[in-house]
């Protein structure tokens, strides 16, 4: 299945988490777990495109201080409800910002930056800008943990993925007039922004990938 269907789910934030569980066959929780295992308990974290706050709350539970941003007011309302229910308002700050507004934060502000299924919603130029800003925002030795939909390496894999993906692309566009695209050469883009890739984890036959970089 394809994460492009996220665009449909974003029109109904209250159903977003359940829909993402179904569409990723439960793998999104595995991604959250894997990210959490790679972030120190006391880290200062920026969560890009936090959605309903699932990852931000998980990181805050383990002791991190999280600044969670999203461009969608509806998503942030759901995130605020979750944060309050968990009693984590002192550890999670929610802000309505997009990646174009990362200049709101000073240089070296964070020890880690996370991004799950966000870059696939951006243009190539926006991806390059966002990664450049993330590098500026990270302290020396800080970590970028980015998970997103990627193009399979083989021609057959790309063809099969495109066929499976097409109905979701059409449905998402019909309902939202927007779409996403699979990120080409995710590791290469991260490296080009000045990071050193230290780990890559694949899910769902490699169509979803977590890249950890310093």
Secondary structure, DSSP 8 states (H G I E B T S, - for coil): --GGGHHHHTTSGGGHHHHHHHHTTTHHHHHHHHHHHTS-TT-EEEEET-TTSHHHHHHHHTT-EEEEEES-HHHHHHHHHHHHHTT-TTTEEEEE--GGGGGGS-TT-EEEEEEES-GGGS-HHHHHHHHHHHHHHEEEEEEEEEEEEB--SSHHHHHHHHHHHHHHHHHHHHHHS-----BSSHHHHHHHTT--EEEEEEETTTTEEEEEE-
